[in-house]
Amino acid sequence: MTIASSVSGQPLVDQEHSLHLLHRMLRIRRFEEKSAELYSAMKIRGFLHLYIGEEAVAVGVAEALTADDAVVATYREHGHAMVRGMSMAEIMAEMYGKVGGCSRGRGGSMHLFDAERRLYGGNAIVGGGLPVAVGLALADRLQKKNRVTCCCFGEGAVAEGEFHESMNLAALWQLPVLFVCENNLYAMGTALQLSESVIDLPRKAAAYAVPTATVDGMDVIAVAEAARKASDTVRETGGPFFLECRTYRFRPHSMFDPEFYRSKQEVEGWKQRCPILSLSNRLKERGWLDESALEQLEAEIATEIAEAVDFAEQSAWESVEDLTRFVYSESGVN
């Protein structure tokens, strides 16, 4: 792979791979913008937590994982599902509550799951994915499988007991977990400095003898490189690693969030560091992207989204006869 220096000082990969990263981030961004539109039209119900602004984290980290590795995410997991290979159609149908969804419409936005792609949630409980990740990694260790379990969580989860219990066991038993903290500064709606006495989050992991690193979560190239080094460490040592990605969500916590806890000026300031805009500009400066190519990329994604929405609209609702399926088990029935 050809490596060149970018204007930001981070390594800029070759043209084909750079466009691949841009395409992945754009797919997530445009899909989520459409999801917000459909939610407002009451096509999507329940809760909806958007990943807009944080795309570089899921996309960059995915570059360091293999199809055999596992991923555990949060309730803001549409991007993670897409980079693991789940189709827009499956995700959209799930959010519609239709049978064509990845969880037959029973989980909705917060519970995307695909065992074949080793995507183990979508977890609605803050910090809920951490012990799941430790369990998956323990299973791999006991079965002598050289795999990494990547656990993505927000900085709000660091205040939960599960974080400390999981970090301790992963270090104590030397389990292959890549802990990825998506630090967007506000958790659900409280500034980090108002909820944590120590805001240097890697120190909390280091207290359990877990190696750590911090990366600019708005730079997909930097995230990909940091995740590669972190996952290599996990594979080589067999133990855990804590990677903090400092990022920012441009949208409110959820569609119901009045967003009184931060100023519009602050949000606009962070938007100037948009990972998609940043990479696009860098590619244009190098002559690897022009407006025509970008328009073509946008058109392809728009078509994919339209087909996903059509699939969700046409997909069937769960039949009344099946409503208790997967909920109750009768004696003697497998």
SEVEXMI-801563 format. One line per 8 residues: number of its first residue (from 1); their letters; for each residue x, y, z of C-alpha. Coordinates in Angstrom, 3 decimals. Example, Ala and Ser with C-alpha at 12.3 -4.5 7.8 and 13.67 -1.06 7.14 Angstrom:
1> as> 12.300:-4.500:7.800  13.670:-1.060:7.140
REM end
This chain:
1> mtiassvs> 0.000:0.000:0.000  1.306:3.421:-0.933  1.549:5.807:2.001  1.726:9.580:1.634  1.607:12.368:4.189  -1.673:14.243:4.411  -2.086:17.938:5.151  -3.158:17.092:8.717
9> gqplvdqe> 0.005:15.139:9.421  -1.813:11.787:9.522  -0.936:9.151:6.913  -3.176:9.236:3.849  -3.669:5.810:2.281  -3.856:5.128:-1.452  -6.670:6.529:-3.590  -8.761:3.368:-3.814
17> hslhllhr> -8.746:2.752:-0.079  -9.376:6.419:0.715  -12.455:6.423:-1.505  -13.554:3.190:0.157  -13.454:4.902:3.582  -15.284:7.964:2.242  -17.970:5.770:0.677  -18.540:3.929:3.950
25> mlrirrfe> -18.897:7.139:5.951  -21.210:8.688:3.366  -23.448:5.601:3.376  -23.889:5.899:7.127  -24.479:9.663:7.036  -27.068:9.630:4.253  -28.842:6.571:5.656  -29.196:8.228:9.033
33> eksaelys> -30.385:11.501:7.543  -33.096:9.528:5.757  -33.904:7.709:9.007  -34.443:11.039:10.764  -36.775:12.104:7.959  -38.765:8.859:8.202  -38.944:9.144:11.965  -40.466:12.602:11.646
41> amkirgfl> -42.975:11.119:9.193  -43.796:8.469:11.869  -42.677:5.631:9.616  -40.073:4.690:12.235  -41.340:4.517:15.802  -39.792:4.009:19.238  -36.351:5.448:19.918  -33.819:6.581:17.324
49> hlyigeea> -30.220:7.497:18.184  -28.210:8.831:15.265  -24.478:8.425:14.663  -24.106:11.570:12.548  -20.688:13.107:13.182  -19.165:9.922:14.629  -18.886:7.911:11.400  -15.080:7.891:11.380
57> vavgvaea> -15.007:5.711:14.485  -17.086:2.769:13.241  -15.550:2.938:9.772  -11.979:3.294:10.982  -12.203:0.574:13.616  -13.809:-1.835:11.135  -10.627:-1.686:9.051  -8.759:-3.504:11.828
65> ltaddavv> -11.280:-6.332:12.211  -11.763:-9.564:10.321  -15.037:-11.279:9.498  -14.216:-13.789:12.242  -13.925:-11.119:14.935  -16.960:-10.109:16.993  -18.509:-6.671:17.458  -20.652:-5.519:20.371
73> atyrehgh> -22.108:-2.027:20.102  -24.453:0.434:21.795  -27.943:1.653:20.931  -26.287:4.076:18.448  -25.212:1.199:16.241  -26.545:1.668:12.689  -23.043:2.515:11.453  -21.491:-0.505:13.156
81> amvrgmsm> -24.086:-2.785:11.562  -23.444:-1.350:8.116  -19.668:-1.729:8.274  -20.139:-5.340:9.412  -21.988:-5.965:6.165  -25.620:-5.682:7.174  -27.656:-4.254:4.321  -29.531:-0.981:4.504
89> aeimaemy> -32.684:-2.933:3.655  -32.346:-5.207:6.718  -31.714:-2.257:9.004  -34.503:-0.112:7.598  -37.044:-2.957:7.781  -36.009:-3.560:11.394  -36.623:0.083:12.258  -39.991:-0.135:10.519
97> gkvggcsr> -40.809:-3.122:12.764  -41.180:-5.443:9.775  -40.396:-9.160:9.446  -37.761:-8.386:6.814  -35.610:-6.748:9.486  -32.518:-8.396:10.948  -34.437:-9.179:14.163  -37.807:-9.701:12.443
105> grggsmhl> -38.824:-6.207:13.526  -38.778:-7.148:17.191  -35.738:-5.118:18.221  -35.978:-1.877:16.302  -33.238:0.705:16.033  -31.478:-0.209:19.287  -31.266:-3.972:18.809  -29.632:-4.738:15.480
113> fdaerrly> -28.192:-8.265:15.650  -26.622:-10.671:13.179  -24.924:-13.838:14.452  -23.584:-14.787:11.005  -21.742:-11.474:10.739  -20.766:-11.773:14.421  -22.574:-8.549:15.313  -23.870:-9.136:18.856
121> ggnaivgg> -25.971:-5.997:19.334  -27.192:-3.179:19.632  -27.665:-2.953:23.415  -30.167:-0.493:24.879  -28.663:-0.568:28.376  -25.734:1.814:28.915  -22.672:-0.377:29.465  -24.696:-3.519:28.794
129> glpvavgl> -22.446:-4.670:25.990  -19.274:-4.695:28.086  -19.884:-7.942:30.014  -21.227:-9.534:26.819  -17.928:-8.738:25.108  -15.950:-10.201:27.987  -18.059:-13.369:27.790  -17.500:-13.703:24.040
137> aladrlqk> -13.762:-13.235:24.473  -13.698:-15.805:27.290  -15.475:-18.296:25.029  -12.846:-17.722:22.336  -10.061:-18.195:24.873  -11.531:-21.460:26.154  -11.970:-22.715:22.587  -8.433:-21.576:21.677
145> knrvtccc> -9.722:-19.344:18.861  -7.479:-16.440:17.899  -10.199:-13.818:17.550  -10.781:-10.286:18.761  -14.002:-9.070:20.337  -14.466:-5.368:19.663  -16.693:-3.622:22.194  -17.819:-0.086:21.344
153> fgegavae> -19.359:2.060:24.083  -19.801:5.727:24.943  -17.951:7.584:27.676  -21.151:7.534:29.754  -20.624:3.792:30.226  -17.325:4.441:32.008  -19.315:5.585:35.049  -21.177:2.269:35.198
161> gefhesmn> -20.181:-0.660:37.367  -20.104:-2.966:34.334  -17.186:-1.011:32.924  -14.990:-1.605:35.956  -16.031:-5.227:36.386  -15.441:-5.953:32.704  -12.108:-4.147:32.588  -10.934:-6.010:35.676
169> laalwqlp> -11.890:-9.465:34.409  -10.508:-8.831:30.911  -7.164:-7.849:32.430  -7.175:-10.512:35.143  -7.951:-13.342:32.736  -6.081:-11.744:29.798  -8.997:-11.814:27.377  -8.776:-10.554:23.765
177> vlfvcenn> -11.131:-7.574:23.960  -10.607:-4.342:22.049  -12.476:-1.794:24.156  -13.375:1.212:21.962  -14.642:4.210:23.904  -16.541:6.589:21.627  -16.098:9.704:23.738  -18.580:12.280:22.426
185> lyamgtal> -18.281:14.389:25.602  -21.947:14.443:26.626  -23.191:10.867:27.078  -26.978:11.226:27.157  -26.913:14.911:28.011  -24.417:15.612:30.792  -20.985:17.058:30.100  -18.163:14.689:30.976
193> qlsesvid> -16.591:17.084:33.486  -19.900:17.253:35.366  -20.230:13.494:35.762  -16.646:12.253:36.146  -14.035:13.446:38.641  -11.320:12.121:36.318  -12.002:12.946:32.671  -8.792:11.379:31.371
201> lprkaaay> -10.617:8.145:30.565  -7.614:5.995:29.584  -6.378:6.372:33.172  -9.400:4.396:34.338  -8.487:1.478:32.089  -4.801:1.788:32.955  -5.753:1.351:36.622  -6.578:-2.254:35.690
209> avptatvd> -3.243:-2.697:33.873  -4.920:-2.439:30.473  -2.778:-0.775:27.753  -4.408:2.344:26.277  -4.273:4.863:23.443  -6.217:7.973:22.429  -6.968:9.051:18.868  -8.777:11.876:17.062
217> gmdviava> -12.140:10.273:16.402  -12.975:12.816:13.688  -10.131:11.550:11.458  -10.952:8.194:9.857  -7.364:7.644:8.710  -6.061:8.198:12.224  -8.734:5.930:13.722  -7.960:3.144:11.245
225> eaarkasd> -4.252:3.298:12.088  -4.822:3.435:15.844  -7.310:0.558:15.680  -4.874:-1.518:13.637  -2.140:-1.049:16.228  -4.565:-1.767:19.063  -5.993:-4.926:17.469  -2.481:-6.137:16.615
233> tvretggp> -1.594:-5.773:20.293  -4.664:-7.778:21.310  -3.835:-10.551:18.838  -0.180:-10.675:19.841  -0.645:-10.560:23.615  -4.046:-12.204:23.919  -5.039:-9.498:26.387  -7.300:-6.418:26.286
241> fflecrty> -6.657:-2.925:24.926  -8.534:0.349:25.569  -8.793:2.789:22.652  -10.389:6.188:23.284  -11.773:7.893:20.165  -12.533:11.538:20.838  -15.521:12.321:18.685  -18.739:14.375:18.659
249> rfrphsmf> -22.332:13.754:17.663  -23.832:16.549:15.591  -27.424:15.579:16.370  -29.141:15.425:19.792  -28.827:12.287:21.921  -32.125:11.015:20.519  -35.020:12.411:18.524  -36.675:13.482:21.810
257> dpefyrsk> -33.674:15.407:23.142  -34.247:19.212:23.469  -30.424:19.612:23.648  -30.271:22.330:26.314  -26.883:21.156:27.625  -24.680:22.557:24.832  -24.639:25.655:22.652  -25.361:25.858:18.943
265> qevegwkq> -22.035:27.618:18.523  -20.205:24.628:19.986  -21.996:22.206:17.672  -21.250:24.356:14.635  -17.613:24.516:15.666  -17.363:20.742:15.745  -19.110:20.482:12.370  -16.099:22.242:10.873
273> rcpilsls> -14.203:19.061:11.791  -16.736:16.794:10.071  -14.924:13.532:9.209  -16.595:13.295:5.807  -15.870:16.900:4.837  -12.327:16.602:6.123  -11.508:13.472:4.131  -13.246:14.811:1.010
281> nrlkergw> -11.161:17.986:1.124  -7.945:16.047:1.620  -8.733:13.811:-1.345  -9.563:16.803:-3.530  -6.302:18.486:-2.588  -4.401:15.373:-3.659  -6.350:15.171:-6.911  -7.969:11.867:-5.959
289> ldesaleq> -11.555:13.184:-5.929  -13.512:15.706:-7.981  -17.106:16.954:-7.861  -18.210:14.613:-10.644  -16.956:11.540:-8.800  -18.518:12.765:-5.548  -21.873:13.328:-7.256  -21.742:9.813:-8.689
297> leaeiate> -21.006:8.418:-5.243  -23.932:10.335:-3.758  -26.229:9.102:-6.531  -25.298:5.465:-5.920  -25.967:5.836:-2.205  -29.277:7.625:-2.825  -30.403:4.719:-5.011  -29.389:2.202:-2.342
305> iaeavdfa> -31.342:4.118:0.308  -34.430:4.378:-1.901  -34.343:0.616:-2.461  -33.974:0.025:1.282  -36.992:2.206:2.063  -39.021:0.427:-0.617  -38.011:-2.933:0.864  -39.103:-1.803:4.332
313> eqsawesv> -42.405:-0.452:3.010  -43.150:-3.685:1.160  -41.980:-6.027:3.913  -44.694:-7.827:5.886  -45.724:-7.243:9.467  -45.403:-10.119:11.933  -48.522:-12.289:11.819  -50.729:-12.387:14.907
321> edltrfvy> -50.121:-16.139:15.142  -46.376:-15.547:15.552  -46.501:-12.796:18.165  -45.519:-15.114:21.027  -42.830:-16.884:18.981  -39.366:-16.462:20.548  -41.039:-15.114:23.706  -42.384:-18.190:25.488
329> sesgvn> -41.287:-21.808:25.244  -43.733:-24.640:25.859  -42.524:-27.733:27.719  -41.048:-30.279:25.348  -40.747:-27.813:22.470  -37.221:-26.985:21.245
REM end
